[in-house]
Amino acid sequence: MSAEKDIVCAPDDRLKTECAPIEKIDSSVKALAKRMLKDMYATDGCGLAAPQVGELIQLVVIDVDYSGPEGKNPYVLINPKIIVADGPEREFAEGCLSFPGISVNVKRPSHVIVQAQNLDGDLMQYEARDNLLAVCLQHEIDHLHGVTMVDHLTPGQRVAAMRDYQQAVAAGAHPGETSVE
C-alpha cells in the first residue's frame, strides 16, 4: 500500500477514538513505527499518530528537523503524556495528513513537556518552547485521544474548515498537501 493510501482521512471514526496504551513493545510495534516514519516522510509530514494509519494504539512519530534523506532526526513516542502545557498561547497554522488540502489556525500553549517511552522501553522526556516541536507534540498526542486540529476551532470556524476540506478533496488534495493549486 502506498503511503498516501495508508493515511486515514477525515471523517473516519478512527480519528475520533481514544487509543489504547501499548502494553508491550514488541516487533509489531517496532514495525508499525518504521512504517509510520516511512509514510510520514513520503507525504512530507512532520508528525504522524497511529490512528492516522488505522491503528488505535498510543504511538506517535515526529521529525520536525527533516531535510531530506540525510537530514532525518525522528522521535518515536510510545504512550506519550503531556506533563506540562503552559506559557502564552501561540497561534500556528497547522496542517494534518488526515485533512489534506487545508491548514487552520490553532491556539496552543507555547511550552510543553512530554514523557514517553522510546522503542527500547526507556522513559524519555521532551521539552519544547515556541517552536514547531511544541505544536507537533500537542497535535499528535491529541490524535491519540480522538482530538483533531479542527476540534480546537469555534463551531463556525469548524464548519468553514470542513467545507474547505471537502472542496480540497474534491479538487484532488492528497495527504501532505496543505493547499490545492
Secondary structure, 3 states (H helix, E strand, C coil): CCHHHHCCCCCCHHHHCECECCCCCCHHHHHHHHHHHHHHHHCCCCEEEHHHHCCCECEEEECCCCCCCCCCCCEEEEEEEEEEEEEEEEEEEEECCCCCCCEEEEEEEEEEEEEEECCCCCEEEEEEECCHHHHHHHHHHHHHECCCHHHHCCHHHHHHHHHHHHHHHHCCCCCCCCCCC
